[in-house]
Amino acid sequence: MTRTTTTVHSVPVAPTMGALRPLGLDEVTITGGFWGRRQEVNGTATLAHIGGWLEREGWLANFDLAASGGLPEGRRGREFSDSEVYKYLEAIAWEIGRRGAAGEATDELEARFRSVVARVAAAQGPDGYLNTRFGRPGQPARWSELEWGHELYCLGHLFQAAVARARTRPDASDGLVDVARRAADLVCEVFGEGGIETICGHAEVEVGLAELGRALDAPRYLEQARLFIERHGRGTLRAIEWGRSYFQDDVAVRDAEVLRGHAVRANYLAAGAADVAVESGDDELLHALDRQWDTTVERRTYVTGGQGSHHQDEAFGEDWELPTDRAYSETCAGVASMMFSWRLLLAQGDPRHADLIERTLFNVVETSPSTSGTAFYYANTLHQRRPGAEVDADTVSRRAESSLRAPWFEVSCCPPNVARTFASLAAYVATADAAGVQLHQYAPASIRTTLGDGREVALEVATEYPRSGSVRVTVLTDAAEPWTLSLRVPAWASGARLTVLDAGGAVVSHSTAGPGAATVERAFAAGDVVELSLPVEPRYTAPDPRVDAVRGCLVVERGPEVFALESVDLAGTPLAASDFADLRVDPAAGLREDADGGVGATIVDERTDARAEVPLVRYHDWAERGPSQMRVWLPVVGA
């Protein structure tokens, strides 16, 4: 691996070595389009919604009680509720950085951020300990319930919030970074060599420590992250009914063949292990993680990018065990999967990792929040057999039991996880290396960065992706020497076309590009244009025949988006009275595409032979029109 980072920008992940250097919020601004709209909703509605529920449910007030001596009697929320406050802080920090980079006012957010930090800081003990559930009179002792207590897990999210603040407002005086530093020092003291040599039942502290170590130039934190990674698989946690694989405490990380156990825990651990592997130059560990990624994507990942097929333990199933109606596909697992894939992409530069990020973004992370950004799915089923029940906007829901998006959950890890992801999304768009710039996710964007040799590069990206497959990149800076612009070509995009035009509009070159990356090496002049045309026409996709649950079915995709059949679209057709379970798709009739990128398919009632062309819904938009039945995988006529 090559050294990548000299100046650290506003990024969630800043490895010092690797194939690619991430470009941060101060280098990339999403200026509109699909993801621009989502970022706007996230910043104006979702963050306020989360803050309101944290206050209403008393999870923020827990810190006030801790500071005033009011615990344990008044404490509310689960043992891990502190972590939701930290993820909320992280989301606000990234949003402040995003708006500030775009020249927008951030005073109100800044005041909110500082107010919450002050309440958190007041609850911290003199030695750096910070948790509202443990360690006080009448509460369980510190570190006494590592299987389920989530103390270290919560601190991992605190560390990531501090990283976001340090990277977006390095001169801020709010104190969050100091709070995190003191807590991290305590973790190293208690769990370092010769201390408590075990792990947290929920991985997260590893990735938090690793990035905090990078952000604060504190090798001690990276070393502690390494110790936690190496302790997994030693069986130091008490066994539970689902086995030690639930905690990833059954097999050493470097010896595992596939991600297993609780899907969020597994991906957070893998992300932290990737950080450790990169910083320590541990190629064996990095190769093991890449092997696990490959096998997991091939055998244990839904067509949506979702991961986790078990409800009881929120876990991966066995190979090819991917039931649609019992899909768990937790939103947080999607976020964690992105985190793992992004680290492998930075380390190795393989576009396959960006492919999975795109699939997961559009079909898991984007599916969770409502269009309004104020209701969420915790789990993301691929098949709703019965119409769900209406959700009360003022009622806390059980996590996976909500059949429609709910405003808040007893376990509300997903809303702030989604919020921090969307607030920092520009940092996942592009990277750079010594040779040039790479585009991984497509959105209207402004990009300005400096290559390793000091050359400045500025780009404008114009696209209506995924409605349109055209991605037009205009170079805004002259270059005396050639550099390389690379654009990802997704695995589904056979027959992509790449066109280069000079500043006068004359075609310089025209070529086809296969899946992977399309590259142009050129001494670009200001006004040069590179246009990638991706074939986003709708298509049928067949499942792997080893997935029993969907044998004899097809799924409809268009570009990166998965589509579904939803019962509300049967109204007014000959299928309006049909039993949803009797419906089949007729692939021989082809697929219809409208001007807005909508897709229709011919659906047949197997019992009555009634048929109709029915519009399909983008999976991330399903259930926006009220209770419905839905399925992603469609049985084929006569199969």
DRENTIDREN-556834 format. One record per residue (C-alpha): residue number from 1; residue in three letters; x, y, z. Coordinates in pm, whole numbers. Layout:
<rs>
num, residuo, x, y, z
NUM, ALA, X, Y, Z
...
</rs>
This chain:
<rs>
num, residuo, x, y, z
1, MET, 0, 0, 0
2, THR, 106, 356, -61
3, ARG, 87, 646, 180
4, THR, -220, 851, 91
5, THR, -277, 1130, 340
6, THR, -79, 1448, 400
7, THR, -360, 1691, 489
8, VAL, -665, 1534, 653
9, HIS, -995, 1670, 527
10, SER, -1355, 1646, 652
11, VAL, -1394, 1271, 614
12, PRO, -1524, 993, 842
13, VAL, -1229, 771, 746
14, ALA, -875, 897, 686
15, PRO, -631, 608, 644
16, THR, -266, 702, 628
17, MET, -202, 434, 368
18, GLY, -399, 269, 91
19, ALA, -473, 277, -278
20, LEU, -704, 580, -263
21, ARG, -741, 897, -57
22, PRO, -1099, 996, 32
23, LEU, -1216, 1344, -61
24, GLY, -1398, 1520, 220
25, LEU, -1689, 1755, 267
26, ASP, -1451, 2047, 215
27, GLU, -1357, 1903, -126
28, VAL, -1687, 1759, -252
29, THR, -2029, 1926, -235
30, ILE, -2342, 1748, -354
31, THR, -2532, 2026, -530
32, GLY, -2869, 1868, -608
33, GLY, -3034, 1564, -760
34, PHE, -3148, 1252, -580
35, TRP, -2897, 1268, -297
36, GLY, -2906, 1645, -274
37, ARG, -3279, 1626, -199
38, ARG, -3223, 1360, 64
39, GLN, -2948, 1563, 229
40, GLU, -3178, 1865, 242
41, VAL, -3455, 1664, 411
42, ASN, -3204, 1508, 645
43, GLY, -3065, 1845, 751
44, THR, -3396, 2030, 785
45, ALA, -3636, 1760, 911
46, THR, -3464, 1441, 1023
47, LEU, -3215, 1596, 1264
48, ALA, -3485, 1803, 1435
49, HIS, -3708, 1495, 1454
50, ILE, -3435, 1288, 1620
51, GLY, -3348, 1563, 1865
52, GLY, -3712, 1596, 1964
53, TRP, -3750, 1226, 2033
54, LEU, -3425, 1209, 2230
55, GLU, -3565, 1481, 2456
56, ARG, -3915, 1335, 2470
57, GLU, -3796, 985, 2563
58, GLY, -3556, 1113, 2825
59, TRP, -3242, 972, 2667
60, LEU, -3077, 1314, 2666
61, ALA, -3205, 1386, 3017
62, ASN, -3018, 1076, 3138
63, PHE, -2700, 1280, 3115
64, ASP, -2856, 1558, 3323
65, LEU, -2957, 1305, 3588
66, ALA, -2607, 1160, 3587
67, ALA, -2457, 1504, 3645
68, SER, -2703, 1592, 3924
69, GLY, -2696, 1257, 4105
70, GLY, -3049, 1161, 3999
71, LEU, -2958, 814, 3874
72, PRO, -3058, 539, 3868
73, GLU, -3422, 613, 3956
74, GLY, -3501, 849, 3674
75, ARG, -3311, 683, 3393
76, ARG, -3505, 597, 3078
77, GLY, -3425, 393, 2770
78, ARG, -3227, 80, 2702
79, GLU, -2872, 19, 2822
80, PHE, -2735, 155, 2494
81, SER, -2946, 471, 2466
82, ASP, -2637, 689, 2524
83, SER, -2510, 581, 2183
84, GLU, -2807, 739, 2004
85, VAL, -2712, 1076, 2153
86, TYR, -2357, 1030, 2025
87, LYS, -2473, 936, 1675
88, TYR, -2699, 1240, 1681
89, LEU, -2401, 1457, 1770
90, GLU, -2201, 1301, 1490
91, ALA, -2480, 1370, 1242
92, ILE, -2500, 1734, 1352
93, ALA, -2122, 1771, 1325
94, TRP, -2123, 1643, 967
95, GLU, -2424, 1858, 882
96, ILE, -2245, 2167, 1017
97, GLY, -1945, 2073, 803
98, ARG, -2164, 2013, 497
99, ARG, -2348, 2342, 526
100, GLY, -2038, 2537, 613
101, ALA, -1858, 2402, 307
102, ALA, -2153, 2516, 96
103, GLY, -2150, 2862, 255
104, GLU, -2476, 2814, 445
105, ALA, -2548, 2947, 793
106, THR, -2491, 2698, 1074
107, ASP, -2554, 2909, 1386
108, GLU, -2866, 2726, 1499
109, LEU, -2708, 2382, 1454
110, GLU, -2391, 2497, 1624
111, ALA, -2587, 2616, 1928
112, ARG, -2775, 2286, 1943
113, PHE, -2454, 2090, 1916
114, ARG, -2282, 2282, 2194
115, SER, -2585, 2252, 2421
116, VAL, -2591, 1872, 2390
117, VAL, -2214, 1843, 2433
118, ALA, -2232, 2044, 2755
119, ARG, -2490, 1802, 2896
120, VAL, -2281, 1501, 2797
121, ALA, -1960, 1648, 2938
122, ALA, -2125, 1724, 3273
123, ALA, -2197, 1353, 3317
124, GLN, -1836, 1239, 3267
125, GLY, -1653, 1109, 3572
126, PRO, -1321, 1252, 3696
127, ASP, -1131, 956, 3548
128, GLY, -1302, 982, 3209
129, TYR, -1575, 719, 3260
130, LEU, -1895, 808, 3077
131, ASN, -2212, 599, 3082
132, THR, -2556, 663, 3229
133, ARG, -2646, 296, 3287
134, PHE, -2350, 169, 3492
135, GLY, -2111, 261, 3767
136, ARG, -2317, 461, 4017
137, PRO, -2478, 358, 4348
138, GLY, -2777, 140, 4268
139, GLN, -2646, 55, 3920
140, PRO, -2444, -243, 3800
141, ALA, -2069, -200, 3839
142, ARG, -1859, -72, 3552
143, TRP, -1762, -331, 3291
144, SER, -1963, -601, 3473
145, GLU, -2193, -692, 3183
146, LEU, -1969, -682, 2879
147, GLU, -2185, -931, 2687
148, TRP, -2492, -704, 2690
149, GLY, -2401, -379, 2864
150, HIS, -2278, -191, 2554
151, GLU, -2050, 38, 2756
152, LEU, -1765, 14, 2508
153, TYR, -2007, 19, 2216
154, CYS, -2147, 352, 2336
155, LEU, -1797, 493, 2371
156, GLY, -1717, 387, 2016
157, HIS, -1997, 612, 1892
158, LEU, -1874, 891, 2118
159, PHE, -1532, 860, 1954
160, GLN, -1682, 877, 1604
161, ALA, -1877, 1190, 1701
162, ALA, -1554, 1347, 1826
163, VAL, -1383, 1258, 1499
164, ALA, -1661, 1431, 1304
165, ARG, -1618, 1742, 1517
166, ALA, -1238, 1739, 1494
167, ARG, -1252, 1703, 1116
168, THR, -1518, 1969, 1051
169, ARG, -1443, 2226, 1322
170, PRO, -1088, 2159, 1444
171, ASP, -1069, 2489, 1634
172, ALA, -1402, 2448, 1816
173, SER, -1402, 2501, 2192
174, ASP, -1708, 2294, 2283
175, GLY, -1501, 2022, 2455
176, LEU, -1631, 1708, 2282
177, VAL, -1287, 1603, 2162
178, ASP, -1151, 1637, 2516
179, VAL, -1439, 1429, 2651
180, ALA, -1359, 1157, 2398
181, ARG, -986, 1170, 2467
182, ARG, -1035, 1123, 2840
183, ALA, -1273, 831, 2783
184, ALA, -1036, 670, 2534
185, ASP, -745, 703, 2776
186, LEU, -952, 522, 3038
187, VAL, -1039, 242, 2794
188, CYS, -669, 194, 2717
189, GLU, -585, 188, 3086
190, VAL, -857, -61, 3178
191, PHE, -848, -289, 2872
192, GLY, -485, -262, 2766
193, GLU, -220, -529, 2811
194, GLY, -247, -668, 3163
195, GLY, -593, -520, 3215
196, ILE, -934, -671, 3142
197, GLU, -841, -882, 2842
198, THR, -1180, -929, 2682
199, ILE, -1411, -754, 2433
200, CYS, -1745, -575, 2416
201, GLY, -2042, -787, 2317
202, HIS, -2125, -535, 2046
203, ALA, -1834, -435, 1824
204, GLU, -1801, -60, 1759
205, VAL, -1534, 60, 1998
206, GLU, -1276, -86, 1760
207, VAL, -1369, 138, 1467
208, GLY, -1417, 437, 1697
209, LEU, -1077, 397, 1861
210, ALA, -901, 345, 1529
211, GLU, -1035, 663, 1374
212, LEU, -992, 866, 1691
213, GLY, -630, 751, 1694
214, ARG, -589, 880, 1340
215, ALA, -769, 1207, 1408
216, LEU, -571, 1289, 1723
217, ASP, -242, 1129, 1613
218, ALA, -267, 893, 1911
219, PRO, -112, 553, 1828
220, ARG, -219, 427, 2169
221, TYR, -582, 423, 2055
222, LEU, -500, 234, 1737
223, GLU, -308, -20, 1943
224, GLN, -606, -68, 2173
225, ALA, -828, -120, 1870
226, ARG, -583, -385, 1751
227, LEU, -596, -560, 2089
228, PHE, -975, -575, 2079
229, ILE, -967, -712, 1723
230, GLU, -719, -985, 1816
231, ARG, -921, -1087, 2124
232, HIS, -1226, -1177, 1916
233, GLY, -1252, -1554, 1885
234, ARG, -1091, -1636, 2219
235, GLY, -1424, -1713, 2386
236, THR, -1384, -1458, 2664
237, LEU, -1755, -1366, 2666
238, ARG, -2011, -1588, 2834
239, ALA, -2182, -1828, 2595
240, ILE, -2543, -1751, 2498
241, GLU, -2821, -1950, 2332
242, TRP, -2726, -1827, 1984
243, GLY, -2362, -1920, 2029
244, ARG, -2051, -1706, 2048
245, SER, -2075, -1633, 1676
246, TYR, -2341, -1377, 1771
247, PHE, -2059, -1166, 1921
248, GLN, -1800, -1280, 1663
249, ASP, -1623, -1443, 1958
250, ASP, -1611, -1793, 1810
251, VAL, -1334, -1760, 1551
252, ALA, -1040, -1521, 1525
253, VAL, -1111, -1240, 1279
254, ARG, -823, -1337, 1053
255, ASP, -934, -1703, 1042
256, ALA, -1302, -1646, 953
257, GLU, -1427, -1731, 604
258, VAL, -1747, -1524, 607
259, LEU, -1930, -1265, 816
260, ARG, -2156, -1437, 1068
261, GLY, -2361, -1372, 1377
262, HIS, -2531, -1040, 1446
263, ALA, -2505, -850, 1117
264, VAL, -2440, -504, 1260
265, ARG, -2179, -631, 1504
266, ALA, -2009, -830, 1228
267, ASN, -1980, -534, 990
268, TYR, -1867, -287, 1257
269, LEU, -1600, -534, 1364
270, ALA, -1488, -588, 1005
271, ALA, -1468, -212, 949
272, GLY, -1252, -169, 1258
273, ALA, -1037, -464, 1158
274, ALA, -982, -306, 815
275, ASP, -865, 13, 985
276, VAL, -621, -182, 1200
277, ALA, -496, -388, 906
278, VAL, -422, -78, 700
279, GLU, -250, 118, 976
280, SER, -39, -177, 1092
281, GLY, 46, -301, 742
282, ASP, -116, -637, 824
283, ASP, -174, -772, 474
284, GLU, -280, -1112, 606
285, LEU, -566, -956, 801
286, LEU, -669, -734, 510
287, HIS, -677, -1030, 270
288, ALA, -886, -1226, 521
289, LEU, -1137, -943, 541
290, ASP, -1157, -917, 163
291, ARG, -1221, -1292, 146
292, GLN, -1500, -1259, 401
293, TRP, -1651, -968, 206
294, ASP, -1652, -1173, -116
295, THR, -1823, -1472, 41
296, THR, -2073, -1263, 231
297, VAL, -2177, -1068, -78
298, GLU, -2208, -1383, -286
299, ARG, -2397, -1600, -38
300, ARG, -2545, -1394, 246
301, THR, -2657, -1065, 93
302, TYR, -3001, -979, -46
303, VAL, -3050, -830, -392
304, THR, -3113, -498, -216
305, GLY, -2771, -511, -51
306, GLY, -2941, -593, 279
307, GLN, -2775, -829, 522
308, GLY, -2917, -1037, 804
309, SER, -3191, -1297, 753
310, HIS, -3270, -1392, 1115
311, HIS, -3513, -1197, 1332
312, GLN, -3440, -1368, 1663
313, ASP, -3074, -1267, 1674
314, GLU, -3061, -1002, 1397
315, ALA, -2804, -1226, 1235
316, PHE, -2672, -1363, 910
317, GLY, -2815, -1700, 819
318, GLU, -2624, -1983, 660
319, ASP, -2506, -1963, 300
320, TRP, -2797, -1903, 60
321, GLU, -3045, -1866, 349
322, LEU, -3219, -1551, 225
323, PRO, -3594, -1572, 289
324, THR, -3780, -1272, 152
325, ASP, -4080, -1251, 384
326, ARG, -3860, -1306, 689
327, ALA, -3578, -1082, 570
328, TYR, -3446, -876, 860
329, SER, -3203, -662, 660
330, GLU, -3160, -415, 943
331, THR, -3100, -57, 836
332, CYS, -2800, -31, 1069
333, ALA, -2650, -340, 907
334, GLY, -2672, -156, 575
335, VAL, -2488, 143, 721
336, ALA, -2225, -84, 876
337, SER, -2185, -273, 548
338, MET, -2114, 58, 374
339, MET, -1852, 139, 635
340, PHE, -1677, -194, 579
341, SER, -1695, -171, 199
342, TRP, -1565, 187, 197
343, ARG, -1257, 92, 394
344, LEU, -1180, -195, 158
345, LEU, -1228, 38, -140
346, LEU, -981, 290, 3
347, ALA, -731, 17, 83
348, GLN, -750, -171, -247
349, GLY, -923, 51, -504
350, ASP, -1156, -224, -629
351, PRO, -1478, -75, -777
352, ARG, -1677, -381, -662
353, HIS, -1679, -235, -313
354, ALA, -1834, 88, -443
355, ASP, -2094, -121, -630
356, LEU, -2218, -270, -304
357, ILE, -2219, 72, -138
358, GLU, -2440, 205, -418
359, ARG, -2679, -90, -403
360, THR, -2706, -62, -25
361, LEU, -2752, 315, -33
362, PHE, -3041, 309, -278
363, ASN, -3218, -2, -153
364, VAL, -3156, -21, 222
365, VAL, -3038, 310, 368
366, GLU, -3270, 516, 146
367, THR, -3558, 275, 207
368, SER, -3558, 325, 582
369, PRO, -3664, 692, 607
370, SER, -3991, 821, 472
371, THR, -3988, 1090, 207
372, SER, -4048, 1339, 487
373, GLY, -3750, 1207, 684
374, THR, -3956, 1166, 1001
375, ALA, -4047, 795, 1001
376, PHE, -3823, 492, 955
377, TYR, -3796, 122, 895
378, TYR, -3577, -66, 1140
379, ALA, -3591, -389, 938
380, ASN, -3645, -400, 562
381, THR, -3855, -692, 448
382, LEU, -3861, -794, 82
383, HIS, -4212, -938, 99
384, GLN, -4511, -800, 293
385, ARG, -4782, -1068, 290
386, ARG, -5053, -865, 466
387, PRO, -5109, -491, 456
388, GLY, -4946, -329, 756
389, ALA, -5123, -137, 1027
390, GLU, -5125, 241, 1033
391, VAL, -4861, 386, 1266
392, ASP, -4935, 648, 1530
393, ALA, -4696, 938, 1478
394, ASP, -4680, 990, 1857
395, THR, -4618, 629, 1960
396, VAL, -4290, 448, 2010
397, SER, -4282, 129, 1804
398, ARG, -4126, -207, 1863
399, ARG, -3827, -221, 1633
400, ALA, -3888, -488, 1366
401, GLU, -4258, -519, 1437
402, SER, -4357, -203, 1252
403, SER, -4516, -292, 919
404, LEU, -4505, 74, 817
405, ARG, -4233, 327, 889
406, ALA, -4247, 441, 1250
407, PRO, -4141, 773, 1406
408, TRP, -3933, 616, 1684
409, PHE, -3843, 279, 1831
410, GLU, -3770, 133, 2171
411, VAL, -3435, 54, 2009
412, SER, -3376, 359, 1792
413, CYS, -3029, 292, 1656
414, CYS, -3140, 329, 1294
415, PRO, -3269, 690, 1270
416, PRO, -2946, 858, 1389
417, ASN, -2739, 606, 1193
418, VAL, -2921, 707, 876
419, ALA, -2884, 1075, 967
420, ARG, -2506, 1061, 1016
421, THR, -2469, 869, 689
422, PHE, -2665, 1118, 479
423, ALA, -2497, 1418, 644
424, SER, -2153, 1282, 551
425, LEU, -2254, 1135, 214
426, ALA, -2038, 1370, 5
427, ALA, -1733, 1201, 156
428, TYR, -1828, 876, -22
429, VAL, -1852, 1032, -370
430, ALA, -1491, 1058, -485
431, THR, -1129, 976, -408
432, ALA, -788, 1072, -538
433, ASP, -448, 912, -578
434, ALA, -117, 1017, -725
435, ALA, -250, 970, -1078
436, GLY, -582, 1151, -1057
437, VAL, -944, 1148, -933
438, GLN, -1195, 863, -911
439, LEU, -1575, 903, -904
440, HIS, -1755, 624, -716
441, GLN, -2110, 754, -656
442, TYR, -2301, 971, -898
443, ALA, -2475, 1294, -801
444, PRO, -2461, 1655, -916
445, ALA, -2148, 1775, -740
446, SER, -1870, 2026, -723
447, ILE, -1526, 1874, -664
448, ARG, -1206, 2061, -593
449, THR, -892, 1891, -465
450, THR, -516, 1878, -493
451, LEU, -331, 1579, -633
452, GLY, -24, 1436, -465
453, ASP, 214, 1646, -675
454, GLY, 37, 1968, -580
455, ARG, -173, 2011, -894
456, GLU, -519, 2155, -835
457, VAL, -812, 1981, -999
458, ALA, -1166, 2117, -1012
459, LEU, -1466, 1934, -1160
460, GLU, -1839, 1986, -1198
461, VAL, -2058, 1677, -1220
462, ALA, -2399, 1712, -1387
463, THR, -2638, 1416, -1381
464, GLU, -2997, 1312, -1316
465, TYR, -2878, 967, -1210
466, PRO, -3041, 726, -1155
467, ARG, -3334, 858, -1360
468, SER, -3084, 909, -1641
469, GLY, -2766, 713, -1705
470, SER, -2578, 1019, -1830
471, VAL, -2298, 1145, -1605
472, ARG, -2131, 1456, -1747
473, VAL, -1806, 1574, -1586
474, THR, -1671, 1916, -1683
475, VAL, -1307, 1992, -1602
476, LEU, -1261, 2347, -1471
477, THR, -881, 2363, -1447
478, ASP, -601, 2350, -1701
479, ALA, -326, 2090, -1662
480, ALA, 19, 2103, -1817
481, GLU, 70, 1730, -1757
482, PRO, -171, 1438, -1804
483, TRP, -376, 1309, -1515
484, THR, -641, 1036, -1498
485, LEU, -1014, 1072, -1441
486, SER, -1178, 743, -1348
487, LEU, -1553, 678, -1343
488, ARG, -1701, 362, -1191
489, VAL, -1898, 139, -1426
490, PRO, -2137, -77, -1217
491, ALA, -2143, -453, -1265
492, TRP, -2491, -435, -1421
493, ALA, -2384, -174, -1682
494, SER, -2268, -382, -1979
495, GLY, -2233, -161, -2285
496, ALA, -2155, 165, -2108
497, ARG, -2018, 438, -2336
498, LEU, -1746, 691, -2261
499, THR, -1711, 1011, -2463
500, VAL, -1443, 1280, -2430
501, LEU, -1504, 1626, -2575
502, ASP, -1268, 1920, -2583
503, ALA, -1356, 2268, -2463
504, GLY, -1497, 2352, -2805
505, GLY, -1736, 2056, -2802
506, ALA, -1544, 1845, -3054
507, VAL, -1535, 1471, -2985
508, VAL, -1185, 1364, -2887
509, SER, -1265, 996, -2832
510, HIS, -1558, 760, -2802
511, SER, -1543, 410, -2660
512, THR, -1736, 140, -2478
513, ALA, -1654, 48, -2121
514, GLY, -1715, -275, -1936
515, PRO, -1796, -311, -1566
516, GLY, -1521, -182, -1338
517, ALA, -1387, 161, -1420
518, ALA, -1372, 379, -1732
519, THR, -1061, 596, -1736
520, VAL, -940, 895, -1932
521, GLU, -575, 1001, -1913
522, ARG, -526, 1346, -2058
523, ALA, -366, 1684, -2005
524, PHE, -711, 1828, -1945
525, ALA, -794, 2184, -2038
526, ALA, -1060, 2390, -1868
527, GLY, -1388, 2317, -2043
528, ASP, -1305, 1958, -2141
529, VAL, -1595, 1720, -2082
530, VAL, -1601, 1350, -2003
531, GLU, -1944, 1188, -2037
532, LEU, -2029, 840, -1916
533, SER, -2352, 689, -2047
534, LEU, -2476, 401, -1834
535, PRO, -2751, 169, -1966
536, VAL, -3017, 216, -1697
537, GLU, -3293, 43, -1892
538, PRO, -3509, -189, -1678
539, ARG, -3401, -550, -1664
540, TYR, -3502, -881, -1512
541, THR, -3252, -1044, -1277
542, ALA, -3262, -1412, -1189
543, PRO, -3157, -1538, -845
544, ASP, -2878, -1778, -770
545, PRO, -3049, -2121, -792
546, ARG, -2907, -2211, -451
547, VAL, -3136, -1957, -283
548, ASP, -3436, -2181, -216
549, ALA, -3670, -1900, -112
550, VAL, -3678, -1731, -455
551, ARG, -3630, -2018, -696
552, GLY, -3862, -1964, -992
553, CYS, -3874, -1588, -936
554, LEU, -3733, -1277, -1101
555, VAL, -3663, -930, -970
556, VAL, -3690, -610, -1173
557, GLU, -3405, -360, -1154
558, ARG, -3333, -36, -1330
559, GLY, -2985, 103, -1285
560, PRO, -2901, 67, -915
561, GLU, -3266, 64, -803
562, VAL, -3466, -246, -718
563, PHE, -3838, -238, -798
564, ALA, -4130, -414, -630
565, LEU, -4493, -502, -695
566, GLU, -4719, -318, -447
567, SER, -5087, -401, -403
568, VAL, -5204, -39, -420
569, ASP, -5108, -36, -788
570, LEU, -5360, -311, -868
571, ALA, -5657, -80, -814
572, GLY, -5848, -13, -1134
573, THR, -5699, -314, -1313
574, PRO, -5848, -660, -1383
575, LEU, -5630, -779, -1093
576, ALA, -5789, -556, -830
577, ALA, -5977, -847, -668
578, SER, -5697, -1103, -707
579, ASP, -5528, -1272, -416
580, PHE, -5183, -1113, -403
581, ALA, -5028, -1457, -351
582, ASP, -5167, -1575, -686
583, LEU, -4994, -1307, -892
584, ARG, -4715, -1394, -1133
585, VAL, -4500, -1194, -1372
586, ASP, -4484, -1268, -1745
587, PRO, -4128, -1187, -1855
588, ALA, -4209, -1272, -2217
589, ALA, -4424, -957, -2230
590, GLY, -4119, -742, -2159
591, LEU, -4090, -436, -1938
592, ARG, -4230, -89, -1999
593, GLU, -4037, 226, -1907
594, ASP, -4190, 572, -1878
595, ALA, -4023, 909, -1923
596, ASP, -3955, 944, -1550
597, GLY, -3776, 612, -1524
598, GLY, -4080, 430, -1389
599, VAL, -4120, 65, -1480
600, GLY, -4424, -148, -1558
601, ALA, -4453, -525, -1591
602, THR, -4723, -763, -1709
603, ILE, -4877, -934, -1407
604, VAL, -5099, -1243, -1435
605, ASP, -5344, -1401, -1190
606, GLU, -5250, -1768, -1200
607, ARG, -5598, -1880, -1097
608, THR, -5811, -1667, -1331
609, ASP, -5567, -1589, -1612
610, ALA, -5658, -1221, -1576
611, ARG, -5366, -1000, -1669
612, ALA, -5268, -636, -1669
613, GLU, -4968, -414, -1714
614, VAL, -4897, -285, -1363
615, PRO, -4658, -9, -1260
616, LEU, -4390, -124, -1019
617, VAL, -4269, 90, -731
618, ARG, -3910, 171, -651
619, TYR, -3839, -42, -347
620, HIS, -3715, 257, -148
621, ASP, -4056, 423, -204
622, TRP, -4278, 134, -105
623, ALA, -4541, 189, 169
624, GLU, -4537, 567, 116
625, ARG, -4904, 549, 14
626, GLY, -5032, 363, 318
627, PRO, -5067, -4, 413
628, SER, -5003, -247, 131
629, GLN, -4882, -588, 28
630, MET, -4548, -593, -149
631, ARG, -4294, -829, -295
632, VAL, -3957, -777, -460
633, TRP, -3902, -1126, -602
634, LEU, -4188, -1203, -844
635, PRO, -4287, -1563, -923
636, VAL, -4275, -1635, -1297
637, VAL, -4577, -1756, -1491
638, GLY, -4559, -2134, -1526
639, ALA, -4248, -2172, -1309
</rs>
